[in-house]
């Protein structure tokens, strides 16, 4: 039966919309997800449904999250009777993924795919890290510079708060670049797709404290880690020279030079000093 043609709404700048239209790159994302029938899949920002259609056709059980009303109308019209498709009209930043799992995918780990609007990509990634226990992996498209940042090596000036956060909780692999011409409308920047998987072990109990430490340490990237941490008002009573000494970290180093092990040592020392 010939598929019904659907009117394509215009992309809206206010939602950061650039629709992936190149079938080659859509297929590469589907391949990276490594889908099997009855897998649990969430798609953030389904848009016009180009990726959604192939997710549904794979036999996976698909939940699409879409906020923009014109796109919601297209998705409801395009996939009206698919038993393996459910549409949630919401902002992904407000979704409780643990509750979504209980409702739609009990006892299943979830795979997630998204072509993230650039202006919310880091916020979404932080939320996914916070709720990573319900996921087996993410295939995410970002602006290429974001992927370069989260995969930056020790000592690279591109390293920052997000780099350390991702490195601590996720295994990350850059998969491929996506040129501007693969989208409509055509953006001014290149994109890149990354595969991220939650790490099985995590030694950080107080994740809020760990995030605060890393955030403070990168507050002014040209300053030493000691000078950044000394200006943290809520931890003004700490002897930062002693904390860094006990963590075997030279106070004159910059945050971008610390290894993941050193971040964990610093966290452990701050937690110990805070308790004493």
C-alpha positions as CSV (number, residue, x, y, z in Angstrom):
1,X,0.0,0.0,0.0
2,X,1.4,3.4,-0.9
3,X,2.3,5.5,2.1
4,X,0.3,8.7,2.6
5,X,2.2,11.9,2.0
6,X,2.2,14.4,4.8
7,X,2.5,18.1,4.8
8,X,5.9,19.1,6.2
9,X,5.8,22.0,8.7
10,X,8.6,24.5,8.6
11,X,11.5,24.3,11.1
12,X,11.3,26.8,13.9
13,X,14.3,28.7,15.0
14,X,12.9,29.1,18.5
15,X,13.1,25.3,18.9
16,X,16.5,25.1,17.3
17,X,15.1,22.8,14.7
18,X,17.2,21.4,11.9
19,X,15.7,18.2,10.4
20,X,18.0,15.4,9.4
21,X,16.9,14.4,5.9
22,X,19.9,12.4,4.6
23,X,18.8,8.7,4.6
24,X,22.4,7.6,4.8
25,X,23.0,9.3,8.2
26,X,19.6,8.2,9.4
27,X,20.5,4.6,8.6
28,X,23.8,5.0,10.4
29,X,22.1,6.1,13.6
30,X,19.7,3.2,13.4
31,X,22.7,0.8,12.9
32,X,24.5,2.3,15.9
33,X,21.5,1.6,18.1
34,X,21.9,-2.1,17.2
35,X,18.1,-2.7,17.6
36,X,16.3,-6.0,18.0
37,X,12.6,-6.7,18.0
38,X,10.9,-5.6,21.2
39,X,13.9,-3.5,22.3
40,X,12.8,-0.4,24.4
41,X,13.7,2.8,22.6
42,X,13.1,6.5,23.5
43,X,13.5,9.2,20.9
44,X,13.9,12.8,22.1
45,X,12.7,15.4,19.6
46,X,11.0,13.2,17.0
47,X,10.3,16.2,14.7
48,X,8.8,15.1,11.4
49,X,9.4,11.4,12.2
50,X,12.2,10.5,9.7
51,X,14.1,8.6,12.4
52,X,10.9,7.5,14.2
53,X,9.7,5.6,11.1
54,X,12.8,3.5,11.0
55,X,12.7,2.9,14.7
56,X,9.1,1.6,14.4
57,X,10.0,-0.5,11.4
58,X,12.8,-2.2,13.4
59,X,10.2,-3.9,15.6
60,X,11.4,-2.0,18.7
61,X,8.9,-0.5,21.1
62,X,9.3,3.2,20.6
63,X,8.4,6.1,22.9
64,X,8.9,9.5,21.1
65,X,9.1,12.7,23.1
66,X,8.1,15.9,21.3
67,X,7.3,19.4,22.5
68,X,6.4,21.4,19.4
69,X,2.7,21.3,18.6
70,X,3.0,21.3,14.8
71,X,5.4,18.3,15.0
72,X,3.1,16.5,17.4
73,X,0.2,16.9,14.8
74,X,2.5,15.4,12.1
75,X,3.6,12.5,14.2
76,X,0.0,11.6,15.3
77,X,-1.1,11.8,11.6
78,X,1.9,9.8,10.4
79,X,1.8,7.0,12.9
80,X,-1.9,6.6,14.0
81,X,-2.1,2.9,14.5
82,X,1.3,1.5,15.3
83,X,1.1,-0.8,18.3
84,X,4.8,-0.3,19.0
85,X,4.7,3.5,19.1
86,X,3.7,5.9,21.8
87,X,4.0,9.7,21.7
88,X,4.6,11.8,24.8
89,X,3.8,15.6,24.4
90,X,6.4,17.1,26.8
91,X,9.7,18.8,27.3
92,X,12.3,16.1,27.7
93,X,14.0,18.2,30.4
94,X,10.8,17.7,32.5
95,X,10.5,13.9,31.9
96,X,11.2,11.5,34.8
97,X,12.8,8.7,32.8
98,X,12.6,6.2,35.7
99,X,8.8,6.7,35.9
100,X,8.6,6.4,32.1
101,X,10.5,3.1,32.3
102,X,8.0,1.8,34.9
103,X,5.0,2.8,32.8
104,X,6.2,1.7,29.3
105,X,9.2,-0.6,29.7
106,X,9.1,-2.4,33.1
107,X,12.2,-4.6,33.7
108,X,13.9,-3.4,30.5
109,X,16.9,-1.2,30.0
110,X,16.2,1.6,27.4
111,X,18.1,2.7,24.3
112,X,17.9,6.4,23.5
113,X,18.3,8.3,20.3
114,X,18.2,12.0,19.7
115,X,19.1,14.8,17.3
116,X,19.4,17.3,20.1
117,X,18.8,21.0,19.5
118,X,22.1,22.6,20.2
119,X,20.8,25.1,22.8
120,X,19.6,22.3,25.1
121,X,22.1,19.5,24.3
122,X,24.3,19.9,27.4
123,X,21.3,20.2,29.7
124,X,19.7,17.1,28.2
125,X,23.0,15.2,28.6
126,X,23.3,16.1,32.2
127,X,19.8,14.9,32.9
128,X,20.5,11.6,31.1
129,X,23.6,11.2,33.3
130,X,21.6,11.8,36.4
131,X,19.0,9.1,35.3
132,X,21.5,6.8,33.6
133,X,20.4,3.7,35.6
134,X,17.4,3.1,33.3
135,X,19.4,3.2,30.1
136,X,21.7,0.7,28.3
137,X,23.1,3.4,26.0
138,X,22.5,6.6,24.1
139,X,23.1,7.5,20.4
140,X,23.2,11.3,20.4
141,X,23.8,13.9,17.8
142,X,25.4,17.1,18.9
143,X,27.1,20.1,17.4
144,X,30.6,18.7,16.5
145,X,32.3,21.0,19.0
146,X,30.3,19.5,21.9
147,X,31.5,16.0,20.9
148,X,35.1,17.2,20.7
149,X,34.7,18.7,24.2
150,X,33.3,15.7,25.9
151,X,36.0,13.4,24.3
152,X,38.9,15.9,24.9
153,X,42.1,14.2,26.3
154,X,43.8,15.1,29.6
155,X,45.5,18.5,29.2
156,X,43.4,19.6,26.3
157,X,42.1,23.2,26.8
158,X,38.7,22.0,25.5
159,X,38.2,20.0,28.6
160,X,35.7,21.4,31.1
161,X,33.0,20.5,33.5
162,X,31.0,18.5,31.0
163,X,34.0,16.5,29.9
164,X,34.8,15.3,33.4
165,X,31.1,14.6,34.2
166,X,30.8,12.4,31.0
167,X,34.1,10.7,31.6
168,X,33.2,9.7,35.1
169,X,29.8,8.2,34.4
170,X,29.8,7.1,30.7
171,X,31.9,5.3,28.1
172,X,32.0,7.5,25.1
173,X,32.8,6.9,21.5
174,X,32.6,9.4,18.6
175,X,31.0,7.6,15.7
176,X,30.9,10.0,12.7
177,X,30.5,13.6,11.6
178,X,27.4,14.8,9.8
179,X,27.8,17.7,7.3
180,X,25.4,20.7,7.3
181,X,23.9,19.6,3.9
182,X,22.4,16.5,5.6
183,X,19.8,18.8,7.3
184,X,17.0,21.1,6.3
185,X,17.2,24.0,6.9
186,X,21.0,23.8,6.4
187,X,22.8,24.9,9.7
188,X,26.0,26.8,9.7
189,X,27.9,24.2,11.7
190,X,28.9,20.5,11.5
191,X,27.3,17.9,13.7
192,X,28.6,14.7,15.1
193,X,27.1,11.5,16.5
194,X,28.4,9.8,19.6
195,X,27.6,6.5,21.3
196,X,27.5,6.7,25.1
197,X,27.1,3.8,27.6
198,X,26.6,4.1,31.4
199,X,29.6,2.7,33.3
200,X,28.8,-0.3,35.5
201,X,30.7,0.9,38.5
202,X,30.5,4.3,40.2
203,X,32.6,5.1,43.2
204,X,30.9,8.5,43.8
205,X,28.1,8.3,46.4
206,X,27.4,12.1,46.7
207,X,27.0,12.9,43.0
208,X,25.7,16.4,43.8
209,X,28.9,17.2,45.7
210,X,31.1,15.8,42.9
211,X,29.3,18.0,40.3
212,X,29.8,21.0,42.5
213,X,33.5,20.3,43.0
214,X,34.2,19.9,39.3
215,X,32.1,23.0,38.4
216,X,33.9,25.1,40.9
217,X,37.3,23.9,39.8
218,X,36.6,25.0,36.2
219,X,35.0,28.3,37.3
220,X,37.8,30.3,35.6
221,X,39.8,28.0,33.4
222,X,42.9,30.1,33.3
223,X,43.2,30.1,37.1
224,X,44.9,27.3,39.0
225,X,42.7,24.7,40.7
226,X,43.7,26.1,44.1
227,X,42.7,29.6,43.3
228,X,39.4,28.5,41.9
229,X,38.5,26.3,44.9
230,X,39.6,29.0,47.4
231,X,36.9,31.2,46.1
232,X,34.1,28.7,46.8
233,X,32.1,30.5,49.6
234,X,30.1,27.5,50.7
235,X,33.4,25.6,51.4
236,X,35.3,28.6,52.7
237,X,36.3,26.7,55.9
238,X,38.3,24.0,54.1
239,X,42.1,24.1,54.0
240,X,42.4,23.8,50.3
241,X,46.2,23.5,50.4
242,X,45.9,20.5,52.7
243,X,43.0,19.0,50.7
244,X,45.0,19.1,47.5
245,X,48.1,17.9,49.2
246,X,46.3,14.8,50.6
247,X,44.8,14.1,47.2
248,X,48.4,14.2,45.7
249,X,47.4,17.1,43.4
250,X,49.8,20.0,42.8
251,X,47.9,23.2,43.8
252,X,49.3,25.1,40.8
253,X,47.8,22.8,38.2
254,X,44.7,23.7,36.2
255,X,41.6,21.6,36.2
256,X,41.9,20.5,32.6
257,X,45.1,18.5,33.6
258,X,43.5,16.3,36.2
259,X,42.8,12.6,35.5
260,X,39.6,10.9,36.4
261,X,41.4,9.2,39.3
262,X,42.6,12.5,40.6
263,X,39.1,13.9,40.5
264,X,37.9,11.0,42.6
265,X,40.7,11.5,45.1
266,X,39.9,15.2,45.3
267,X,36.2,14.3,45.9
268,X,37.1,11.8,48.6
269,X,39.3,14.3,50.4
270,X,36.7,17.1,50.3
271,X,34.0,14.7,51.6
272,X,36.4,13.6,54.4
273,X,37.3,17.2,55.4
274,X,33.6,18.2,55.3
275,X,32.7,15.4,57.7
276,X,35.5,16.1,60.2
